[in-house]
């Protein structure tokens, strides 16, 4: 094989997320890969799921996708009358005609002909890379068999905790997990904890165990703080704490609301610290949403959504601590974003948190709101504490690990007897 492999990067998740607010952790990984391939001029093509189709896109389509992700969507056409009538007016739907115009090949849902066309254009040293938990259709994966198929599994939370997912999501994830993991030539995890979960579920579902599982921790990109994106009049004069992430059951925001009610009983109003809940509302969390809706407009707890990364960084820089009482995580980017800045972290003792933070964080039970209230009260009684910044995983290391995995997989394909082993 040649020294440098080429990639067919699946960008289906990024396109589906256009115009839907701040990126989630999985979104960020796919976006980082898109930027990396472009900036380094790595030979690559893109694959995107569309309505009843799969689109093979040229590398320069990534520039348009990144432009849209940055919020510049002025070139997106208005939705057609039929789409408006059917409620198909999202940015992703409006982007689809432009993507179809750029497509090198438009195939059916199963991706018929995609692999052959991609190999014709890029040569044999080509790997399909899916890092977005999207487009996990077993028929597509079977069609992509001529390529080295590399899959990243961020976590198995839908399998381990169906109570934290939308109705039916656990079953759908199980089917997609089985169909893609069983066909992948290489598997990636983002932490040793998630690697153990992936291997455990691969065994539990009796899937083929031929593909090696490589741990490639995702990087942390520290955006310079810029308070100009914060809501006008936001009071930062009193001690405040932040929690960062989609407001969904597994993030356990209810514990923090309980902790602040406990603090309100312990402290006079003038000494009550503030809590900024940063993130969009998710799903299956109606009781917590109702509690948030009842918050006083200028009270101690404030819900903030739609903040850009620079505004979030401005709050992290000045807060007394990041609070993260999650009940399940595959990695937890807010943890490394805070620790890399020297911001104190209080979190639940999840295996992945201990793996990436070690002794840096203070670990408290995800069920003991009084302990959280006590720790918050102690930190709030002094000036913001700053620790020695923690060395956290970087993106270049992640890219290098994945590239090594791909090179090894492509070389293995050239060995005699490979087809028989498969």
C-alpha positions as CSV (number, residue, x, y, z in Angstrom):
1,X,0.0,0.0,0.0
2,X,1.0,3.6,-0.4
3,X,2.4,5.5,2.7
4,X,-0.8,7.6,3.1
5,X,-4.3,6.1,3.1
6,X,-7.3,7.9,1.7
7,X,-10.6,8.2,3.5
8,X,-14.3,8.1,2.7
9,X,-15.7,10.1,5.7
10,X,-19.3,9.7,6.5
11,X,-20.8,13.2,7.3
12,X,-24.4,12.2,7.6
13,X,-24.6,13.3,11.2
14,X,-23.2,16.7,10.6
15,X,-25.7,17.4,7.8
16,X,-28.6,16.2,9.9
17,X,-27.5,18.6,12.7
18,X,-27.4,21.8,10.5
19,X,-29.2,24.7,12.2
20,X,-30.0,22.7,15.4
21,X,-27.9,24.7,17.8
22,X,-24.6,24.0,19.6
23,X,-22.8,20.8,18.7
24,X,-22.9,17.7,20.9
25,X,-19.8,15.7,21.7
26,X,-20.4,13.3,18.8
27,X,-21.0,16.1,16.4
28,X,-17.7,17.7,17.4
29,X,-15.8,14.5,16.6
30,X,-17.2,14.3,13.1
31,X,-16.6,18.0,12.6
32,X,-13.0,17.7,13.7
33,X,-12.4,14.9,11.3
34,X,-13.9,16.9,8.4
35,X,-11.7,19.8,9.2
36,X,-8.6,17.7,9.7
37,X,-8.9,16.0,6.3
38,X,-9.4,19.3,4.6
39,X,-6.7,21.3,6.4
40,X,-4.1,18.5,6.0
41,X,-5.1,18.0,2.3
42,X,-5.5,14.2,3.0
43,X,-7.0,12.5,0.0
44,X,-10.7,12.0,0.8
45,X,-14.3,11.8,-0.3
46,X,-17.4,12.2,1.7
47,X,-20.5,10.1,2.1
48,X,-23.9,11.5,3.1
49,X,-27.3,9.9,3.6
50,X,-30.1,11.8,1.9
51,X,-33.8,11.1,1.4
52,X,-34.0,7.6,-0.1
53,X,-30.4,8.0,-1.3
54,X,-26.7,7.9,-0.4
55,X,-24.5,10.7,-1.9
56,X,-20.8,10.3,-2.8
57,X,-19.4,13.8,-2.4
58,X,-16.1,15.4,-3.5
59,X,-13.7,16.7,-0.9
60,X,-14.6,20.3,-1.7
61,X,-18.2,19.7,-0.5
62,X,-16.7,19.7,3.0
63,X,-16.0,23.4,2.7
64,X,-19.7,24.1,2.1
65,X,-20.7,21.8,5.0
66,X,-18.2,23.6,7.3
67,X,-19.5,27.0,6.2
68,X,-23.1,25.9,7.1
69,X,-22.0,24.5,10.4
70,X,-20.4,27.9,11.2
71,X,-23.8,29.4,10.8
72,X,-23.4,30.9,7.3
73,X,-26.4,29.4,5.5
74,X,-27.2,32.4,3.3
75,X,-26.8,30.2,0.2
76,X,-29.3,27.6,1.2
77,X,-32.4,27.7,-1.0
78,X,-35.9,28.2,0.4
79,X,-37.8,25.0,0.9
80,X,-39.9,24.0,-2.1
81,X,-43.7,24.3,-1.8
82,X,-44.2,20.6,-1.3
83,X,-41.5,20.4,1.3
84,X,-43.1,23.4,3.2
85,X,-46.5,21.7,3.1
86,X,-44.9,18.6,4.6
87,X,-43.0,20.5,7.2
88,X,-39.6,19.8,5.6
89,X,-38.0,23.2,6.1
90,X,-35.0,22.4,8.2
91,X,-31.5,23.5,7.2
92,X,-30.6,19.9,6.5
93,X,-33.5,19.5,4.1
94,X,-32.7,22.8,2.4
95,X,-29.0,21.8,2.0
96,X,-29.9,18.5,0.3
97,X,-30.5,19.9,-3.3
98,X,-27.1,21.6,-3.2
99,X,-25.5,18.4,-2.0
100,X,-27.2,16.4,-4.8
101,X,-25.8,18.9,-7.3
102,X,-22.3,18.4,-6.0
103,X,-22.6,14.6,-5.8
104,X,-20.2,12.5,-7.8
105,X,-22.6,9.6,-7.5
106,X,-26.2,9.4,-6.2
107,X,-27.1,5.9,-5.1
108,X,-30.0,4.2,-3.5
109,X,-30.3,3.8,0.3
110,X,-28.1,0.7,0.3
111,X,-25.2,2.6,-1.4
112,X,-25.1,0.5,-4.6
113,X,-22.0,1.4,-6.6
114,X,-20.6,3.8,-4.0
115,X,-17.6,1.6,-3.1
116,X,-16.6,0.9,-6.7
117,X,-16.8,4.6,-7.7
118,X,-14.8,5.7,-4.6
119,X,-12.1,3.1,-5.3
120,X,-12.0,4.2,-9.0
121,X,-11.3,7.7,-7.9
122,X,-9.1,7.2,-4.9
123,X,-7.3,3.9,-5.5
124,X,-7.2,0.7,-3.3
125,X,-5.8,2.2,-0.1
126,X,-9.1,3.6,0.9
127,X,-10.9,3.4,4.2
128,X,-14.5,4.2,5.0
129,X,-14.6,6.0,8.4
130,X,-17.8,6.5,10.4
131,X,-17.4,8.4,13.7
132,X,-20.9,9.8,14.1
133,X,-23.2,6.9,15.2
134,X,-25.2,7.7,12.0
135,X,-25.8,5.8,8.7
136,X,-25.4,2.5,10.5
137,X,-27.5,0.6,7.9
138,X,-26.3,-3.1,7.6
139,X,-27.2,-3.1,3.9
140,X,-24.9,-0.1,3.3
141,X,-22.1,-1.7,5.3
142,X,-22.4,-4.8,3.2
143,X,-22.2,-2.8,0.0
144,X,-19.0,-1.0,1.3
145,X,-17.2,-4.3,1.9
146,X,-14.6,-3.6,-0.8
147,X,-13.4,-0.8,1.4
148,X,-11.7,-1.1,4.8
149,X,-14.7,-0.2,7.1
150,X,-13.7,1.5,10.3
151,X,-16.3,2.4,12.9
152,X,-16.2,4.5,16.1
153,X,-18.5,3.5,18.9
154,X,-18.7,6.4,21.4
155,X,-20.6,4.5,24.0
156,X,-23.2,1.8,24.5
157,X,-25.5,3.9,26.7
158,X,-28.7,3.1,24.8
159,X,-28.0,-0.6,25.5
160,X,-26.9,-0.2,29.1
161,X,-29.5,2.4,30.1
162,X,-32.6,2.2,27.9
163,X,-34.3,4.3,30.6
164,X,-32.3,7.3,29.5
165,X,-33.3,7.1,25.8
166,X,-36.2,8.0,23.7
167,X,-38.9,5.4,23.2
168,X,-37.7,2.7,20.8
169,X,-34.2,4.2,20.6
170,X,-32.6,1.3,22.5
171,X,-34.0,-1.3,20.1
172,X,-33.0,0.7,17.0
173,X,-29.5,1.3,18.4
174,X,-29.1,-2.5,19.2
175,X,-30.0,-3.3,15.6
176,X,-27.6,-0.8,14.1
177,X,-24.9,-1.6,16.5
178,X,-25.1,-5.3,15.6
179,X,-25.3,-4.7,11.9
180,X,-22.3,-2.4,11.7
181,X,-20.0,-3.8,14.5
182,X,-20.4,-7.3,13.0
183,X,-19.2,-6.1,9.6
184,X,-16.6,-3.5,10.6
185,X,-12.9,-4.3,9.8
186,X,-11.7,-2.0,12.5
187,X,-13.4,-0.6,15.6
188,X,-12.5,2.5,17.6
189,X,-13.5,3.5,21.1
190,X,-12.9,6.9,22.7
191,X,-11.9,5.7,26.2
192,X,-10.9,2.4,27.8
193,X,-14.2,2.4,29.7
194,X,-16.2,2.6,26.4
195,X,-13.9,0.0,24.9
196,X,-14.8,-2.4,27.7
197,X,-18.5,-1.7,27.1
198,X,-18.1,-2.3,23.4
199,X,-16.4,-5.6,23.8
200,X,-18.9,-6.7,26.5
201,X,-21.8,-6.0,24.2
202,X,-20.1,-7.6,21.2
203,X,-19.9,-10.8,23.2
204,X,-23.4,-10.5,24.6
205,X,-24.9,-10.2,21.1
206,X,-22.7,-13.0,19.8
207,X,-21.1,-10.8,17.1
208,X,-17.9,-11.6,15.2
209,X,-14.9,-10.7,17.3
210,X,-12.4,-10.6,14.4
211,X,-12.1,-6.8,14.3
212,X,-9.6,-5.2,16.7
213,X,-10.8,-2.5,19.0
214,X,-8.4,0.5,19.2
215,X,-8.8,3.1,21.9
216,X,-8.3,6.6,20.4
217,X,-9.3,9.2,23.1
218,X,-10.8,12.3,21.5
219,X,-9.1,15.6,21.7
220,X,-10.0,18.8,23.6
221,X,-10.0,22.1,21.7
222,X,-9.9,25.1,24.0
223,X,-11.7,28.1,22.5
224,X,-10.5,31.5,23.7
225,X,-13.2,33.0,26.0
226,X,-15.4,35.8,24.7
227,X,-18.1,37.2,27.0
228,X,-19.8,39.1,24.1
229,X,-22.0,36.1,23.4
230,X,-23.5,36.0,26.9
231,X,-27.0,37.2,27.6
232,X,-27.2,40.9,28.3
233,X,-27.3,41.7,32.0
234,X,-26.2,38.3,33.1
235,X,-25.0,38.8,36.7
236,X,-21.5,37.4,37.3
237,X,-20.8,39.3,40.4
238,X,-21.7,36.5,42.8
239,X,-20.0,33.0,43.0
240,X,-21.4,30.8,40.3
241,X,-21.1,27.2,39.1
242,X,-21.8,25.7,35.6
243,X,-23.1,22.4,34.3
244,X,-22.7,21.8,30.6
245,X,-24.5,19.4,28.4
246,X,-27.9,18.4,26.8
247,X,-30.6,18.5,29.5
248,X,-31.6,14.8,29.4
249,X,-32.2,12.2,32.2
250,X,-28.7,10.7,32.2
251,X,-27.1,14.1,32.9
252,X,-28.9,14.1,36.2
253,X,-29.8,17.8,36.3
254,X,-32.5,17.0,38.9
255,X,-29.8,16.3,41.5
256,X,-28.4,19.8,41.0
257,X,-31.8,21.4,41.3
258,X,-32.2,19.4,44.6
259,X,-28.8,20.6,45.7
260,X,-29.7,24.3,45.1
261,X,-33.0,23.8,47.0
262,X,-30.9,22.4,49.9
263,X,-28.6,25.4,49.7
264,X,-31.5,27.8,49.8
265,X,-32.5,26.2,53.1
266,X,-29.0,26.5,54.5
267,X,-27.9,30.0,53.3
268,X,-29.4,33.4,53.3
269,X,-30.5,34.7,49.9
270,X,-27.6,37.1,49.7
271,X,-25.0,34.3,50.0
272,X,-26.7,31.8,47.7
273,X,-24.4,31.0,44.7
274,X,-25.7,30.8,41.2
275,X,-26.0,27.8,39.0
276,X,-25.9,28.2,35.2
277,X,-27.3,25.2,33.3
278,X,-25.8,25.4,29.9
279,X,-27.3,23.3,27.1
280,X,-30.4,22.6,25.0
281,X,-33.3,20.6,26.2
282,X,-33.3,17.0,25.2
283,X,-35.9,14.3,25.7
284,X,-37.9,12.2,28.2
285,X,-37.2,14.7,30.9
286,X,-40.6,16.3,31.5
287,X,-40.3,16.6,35.3
288,X,-37.0,18.4,35.1
289,X,-38.3,20.7,32.3
290,X,-41.3,21.6,34.5
291,X,-38.9,22.5,37.4
292,X,-36.9,24.6,35.1
293,X,-40.0,26.4,33.8
294,X,-40.9,27.3,37.4
295,X,-37.6,29.0,38.1
296,X,-37.7,32.7,39.0
297,X,-36.4,34.8,36.1
298,X,-33.7,36.4,38.3
299,X,-33.2,33.5,40.7
300,X,-30.1,31.6,41.7
301,X,-30.6,29.0,39.0
302,X,-30.5,30.1,35.4
303,X,-31.0,28.0,32.2
304,X,-28.8,29.1,29.3
305,X,-29.2,27.6,25.8
306,X,-27.7,28.5,22.5
307,X,-24.4,29.8,23.8
308,X,-21.5,29.6,21.4
309,X,-18.2,27.9,22.5
310,X,-16.5,31.3,23.2
311,X,-19.3,32.4,25.6
312,X,-19.2,29.0,27.4
313,X,-15.4,29.4,27.7
314,X,-16.0,32.8,29.3
315,X,-18.2,31.3,32.0
316,X,-15.9,28.3,32.6
317,X,-13.0,30.8,33.0
318,X,-14.8,32.6,35.8
319,X,-16.8,29.9,37.5
320,X,-16.1,28.3,40.9
321,X,-16.4,24.8,39.4
322,X,-17.9,22.6,36.7
323,X,-20.5,20.3,38.1
324,X,-21.3,17.0,36.3
325,X,-23.4,14.5,38.2
326,X,-24.0,12.3,35.1
327,X,-25.2,8.7,35.5
328,X,-23.5,7.6,32.3
329,X,-20.9,8.9,29.9
330,X,-18.7,7.6,27.0
331,X,-16.1,10.3,27.5
332,X,-17.4,13.7,28.8
333,X,-15.8,16.5,26.9
334,X,-16.9,19.2,29.5
335,X,-14.6,17.4,32.0
336,X,-11.5,17.8,29.9
337,X,-12.5,21.3,28.8
338,X,-12.6,22.4,32.4
339,X,-9.6,20.4,33.7
340,X,-7.4,21.7,30.9
341,X,-8.2,25.3,32.1
342,X,-7.5,24.4,35.7
343,X,-11.2,24.8,36.7
344,X,-12.2,22.6,39.7
345,X,-14.5,19.7,38.7
346,X,-17.1,17.9,40.9
347,X,-18.5,14.9,39.1
348,X,-20.0,11.4,39.7
349,X,-17.5,8.6,40.0
350,X,-18.0,7.1,36.6
351,X,-15.2,4.8,35.3
352,X,-14.5,7.2,32.3
353,X,-14.2,10.2,34.7
354,X,-11.7,8.4,36.8
355,X,-9.8,7.3,33.7
356,X,-9.4,10.8,32.2
357,X,-9.3,12.9,35.4
358,X,-7.7,10.7,38.0
359,X,-7.2,12.6,41.2
360,X,-8.0,15.9,39.6
361,X,-11.7,15.8,40.3
362,X,-13.8,15.5,43.4
363,X,-16.1,12.5,43.1
364,X,-19.6,12.5,44.7
365,X,-22.5,10.1,44.5
366,X,-25.0,10.8,41.8
367,X,-27.7,10.2,44.4
368,X,-26.5,12.4,47.3
369,X,-27.7,16.0,46.6
370,X,-26.8,17.0,50.2
371,X,-23.1,16.1,49.6
372,X,-23.2,18.2,46.4
373,X,-24.7,21.1,48.3
374,X,-22.0,20.9,50.9
375,X,-19.2,20.9,48.4
376,X,-20.7,23.8,46.5
377,X,-21.1,25.8,49.7
378,X,-17.5,25.3,50.6
379,X,-16.2,26.4,47.2
380,X,-18.5,29.4,47.0
381,X,-17.2,30.7,50.3
382,X,-13.9,31.7,48.8
383,X,-12.5,33.2,45.7
384,X,-12.5,31.0,42.6
385,X,-9.9,28.3,43.0
386,X,-7.6,27.4,40.1
387,X,-5.6,24.2,39.9
388,X,-2.7,23.2,37.8
389,X,-4.2,22.6,34.3
390,X,-4.5,18.9,33.6
391,X,-2.8,17.4,30.5
392,X,-5.7,16.1,28.4
393,X,-5.8,14.2,25.1
394,X,-5.1,16.2,22.0
395,X,-6.7,15.8,18.5
396,X,-3.4,15.2,16.7
397,X,-2.8,12.1,18.9
398,X,-6.3,10.9,18.1
399,X,-5.8,11.4,14.4
400,X,-2.5,9.6,14.5
401,X,-3.9,6.6,16.4
402,X,-6.8,6.2,13.9
403,X,-4.4,6.6,10.9
404,X,-2.2,3.8,12.4
405,X,-5.3,1.6,12.8
406,X,-6.2,2.2,9.1
407,X,-2.7,1.5,7.8
408,X,-2.5,-1.7,9.8
409,X,-5.9,-2.8,8.4
410,X,-5.1,-2.0,4.8
411,X,-1.8,-3.9,5.1
412,X,-3.6,-6.9,6.6
413,X,-5.8,-7.0,3.6
414,X,-2.8,-7.6,1.4
415,X,-1.7,-10.6,3.3
416,X,-2.3,-14.1,1.7
417,X,-5.4,-15.7,3.1
418,X,-7.1,-12.5,4.2
419,X,-10.3,-13.3,2.3
420,X,-10.4,-16.8,4.0
421,X,-10.0,-15.3,7.4
422,X,-12.8,-12.8,6.8
